[in-house]
Amino acid sequence: MADPIRLSKRLADQLGCSRREAELYIEGGWVRVDGEIVEAPYFKVLDQRIELLPGASPVEVLPVTLLWHKPAGVSCPTEPGPVHDLLAKAPRWDADDARQTPRGRHFARQQLLLPLATEASGLLVFSQQREVIRALTQTRTPHEHEYVIEVRGEPKAGGLDRLAKGLAHRGRELKAKASWQSENRLRVVAKAPRADDLRLICEAVGLEMLACKRIRIGRLSMAKLPVGEWRYLGDHERF
């Protein structure tokens, strides 16, 4: 019995094309193995039936950025493997208007940017695009992050005003703009806070944080993206 070989090699031999062209056909979702679409060029085959779909074109699958509404209580590892699994199991928002067909390559080597604490919910960004990664991690002027925070307790007199000017708490200088949305809900805007800064901000003004949701990064709002679902960053959207 012959040894299994990579699908890309088998397809290249079958079509008489280059290995790179074969990989692009496969990654683009144009190849069936025994009737099933396979998007992994390294997939091993023996004597299965290999088909190239009509209209196939060896075009590279371009890098993408994905936006996810993270549920509270979910931990987000930063290694590519676990990130891929996390996104692959989440449903795509059915109102996503991006003209993209999800491909396996869209979920590979995604970099998690600006992570949230496990107990927090809200907007998370995963990207393969260098310009997006650079804009969110290497800028000298950090983007504003906007949060809605559910709190308990009585705030210190003038605490919110002093917070806007900056105050020291547990050896850290904290600075944010905060205002009341309701009697137990704060709107907080801060520049690139660390994962635990929101809890410290609440403590610094005498409040206990019960829940925290990030709703905006820079100019990009989470808007109506449902909890647990993801969508593509549109070509026209900027942080």
Salt bridges, closest charged atoms under 4 A:
ASP13 OD2 - LYS9 NZ 3.15
GLU23 OE1 - ARG20 NH1 3.30
GLU27 OE2 - ARG105 NH1 3.04
GLU39 OE2 - ARG103 NH1 3.54
GLU51 OE2 - ARG49 NE 3.54
ASP85 OD1 - HIS84 ND1 3.38
ASP96 OD2 - ARG92 NE 3.05
GLU119 OE2 - ARG199 NH2 3.35
GLU144 OE2 - LYS177 NZ 3.45
GLU144 OE1 - ARG216 NH2 3.35
GLU146 OE2 - ARG187 NE 2.87
GLU146 OE1 - ARG216 NE 2.71
ASP197 OD1 - ARG172 NH2 2.92
GLU203 OE1 - HIS169 NE2 3.21
GLU203 OE1 - ARG170 NH2 3.03
GLU208 OE1 - ARG152 NH2 2.91
GLU237 OE2 - ARG231 NH2 2.93
